[in-house]
Amino acid sequence: MAKNAPYGDNHRYGAVKNRTPVYNLCKENVKYAVETSIKDEFGCIKKESIKVALKDAAKDPLFLADIREIEKDFEHVDFEEAEK
């Protein structure tokens, strides 16, 4: 078998069976960093899609009519609470 420089004859992928605690800690930190980055990115995408939906809703006459109707329905309740 030819030497597999710089690792020698015995180097094979996955040949190390006992990982050190430092290796395991680094592995967990990398997993955490990747997981956190993905969650943050999805959070940003979700927030951006909500912003776009709200901007679209602000231009939608049916949505605005619904808001006005809800405000009208709760007008007296809000006024009663303000008197207390």
N, C-alpha and C positions, 0 to 999 in steps of 0.2 A: 504494500500500500504506500502510495506517495505521501510525502509530508504535506500537510495542509498549513502552510506558513501563515501567520506566525504561531499557530496554535499547536502544531505537532500532530502526530498520528492519532491520538486519542480524542481529538476535538470533534464532537458531533453536536448538532442542534439538540438541545434538551438534555445534554449529558450530565449537567449539574443537577444532582438530586436533592441536596440539602442547601436550601437558600438561607442566606444569613438574615438576621433580623433587620439589618439596614436595608437590604434588598427588598424585603417584604414591606418595610415602612415606605420606601420610595415608590414601590408599586402601588400601595394604597393611596399615597399622596397624588400620584399621577391620575389614578382612577377618580379620586375626589375632584381634582382640578378639571378633568374632562367633563365629569358629570355636572359640576357647577357651571362650567362654560356653556354647556348645552342648555341647561335650565335657564340661564340668564338670556341666552339668545332666543329661546322660545318665548320667554317673558317679554322681551322687546318686540318680537313679532306680534304677539298677542296684543300688547298695548298699542302698537301701530295700527293693527287692524281695527281695534276699537275706536281709535281716533278717526280713522277714515270713515267708519260706519256712522259716528256721531256727526261728522261734517256733512255726510250725505243726508242724514236724517234732518239736519237743520235746513236743508233746501227742499225737503219733501213736504208738499202742502198737506197731504193726508196725515202725516206724522204730526205736523204743527197743529192741525185741527184737533187731533186727539189730545194733544197737550193742553190746548185751550179748554177743551171739554172737561178734562180732568181737573184743571185749575178751577173751573166754574163749579164742578161738583163738590169740591172741597173748600170753596170760598167761605162758606158759613162756619164750617168746622174750624178753620184757621182763625176766623174772627172771634169765635167763642173762646178759643184757647188764649187768644191775645187779651181778652177782657179779664181773665183770672189773675 
